[in-house]
Amino acid sequence: MDKIEPLFPEIPAERWTLLARMAALHREWNARVNLVSRKDIENLEWHHYAPSIAAVKLLGTGGIDGARVLDAGTGGGFPGLVLAALCPAAEFTLADSVGKKTAAVADIAHRLGLKNVFVRNARVETLRGPFDFVTGRAVTAPAAFLALVRRLLRRGSRHALRNGVLYWRGGPPAAQPPVTPQPPVPPEPTPAAELSLEEVLRDPWFAGKFIAHYPV
């Protein structure tokens, strides 16, 4: 975390301690369940934690207090588990259809004492809202993701950002099972705001990667 912390002076010291404990638990679980590619586990903090933490530049450290947030397709808990540690006054539902991953994420949240985290082993299609925000990280194309989660969102503007979707886009999307027949592809949406991860993290490795905000 030493490389990341100077980039986010707005985050209190105790949150960094919590994130360091979380990273240790991620490594422990990753030896059993492939939460992060084992080829990339040495870069866990920089490639996975740092992009998740970057959202505070959009949300602020208290900008979503009282919000209900769904992390759809949470995988190993990115970005939802990290954001839950940074935003203790918001409620996070972390959903994924892969039981091994949700079991790992639930255990990490429990061992860290994150009372604001609720883990669901379920497909997004089966969930009920409303949520103020839905987050997703390279789950599918942005347009398809928005079409999937829009019904779960509550309209409003009670927080630092207007209610909507925060989507981590750029880079290869996660592998998805084939769908037959293929549904029509919606047109690419235009975000209301985008945060360049390359600029925030000051590293060309993140070139072309953004956090996009799509309000409802």
C-alpha positions, 0 to 999 in steps of 0.5 A, a space after each residue: 500500500 506504500 505506493 498507493 497511500 501518497 496518492 490519496 491523502 484524503 483517506 484516513 490512516 486507519 483505512 489504510 491499516 484495514 486495507 493492508 489486512 484485507 490484502 493479506 486475507 486476499 492472498 491467503 484465499 487466493 492460494 485456494 480460490 482463483 480470486 485474482 490471476 495467480 500470475 498477477 497476485 504479486 501486483 494485487 495492490 497496484 492492479 486491483 486495489 489501486 483502481 478500486 480506491 481511485 473511486 474516492 476521487 469521484 465519491 469523496 470519503 463521505 460522499 456516499 454516506 447512507 447510500 445502498 450500493 450493489 457491486 454486480 459481478 464482484 468476483 474477488 471483491 473488486 471494487 465493492 469490498 475495497 470501497 466498503 472498507 473506505 466508506 463504512 457509512 454506506 451499505 454494500 451488497 456484493 453479488 456474484 454467481 460463483 459460489 467459491 468467490 462469494 464464500 471467500 469474499 464473505 469470509 474476508 468481510 467477516 474477519 475484518 468486521 465489515 458490518 456494512 457488507 452483505 454478500 449474495 451468491 446470485 446472478 444479477 438478474 435475480 436481485 431486487 433493488 433499489 440501490 443508489 449506485 451499482 458498480 461493475 469492473 470489466 463485467 461486460 460491455 458498458 451498454 450491456 451492463 447498464 441494460 442489466 442493472 438499470 432496473 435496480 437503480 433508484 433515481 435521485 441525487 442525495 450524494 456526492 454524485 447523482 445516483 447511477 452506475 460506476 463502471 470500471 472500463 478498459 482492458 479485456 472484459 471478464 470471460 462470459 458464458 456464451 448466450 444463444 441467441 445473442 441479444 441486440 447490442 445497445 448503443 454505447 452510452 455516453 458517461 456523465 463523467 470519466 476518471 482516468 486511472 492513468 492520470 490518478 495513479 500516474 502510471 501508463 500501465 492504466 492507459 485507456 482505463 477509466 471509471 465512468 459514471 452513468 447517472 439515472 
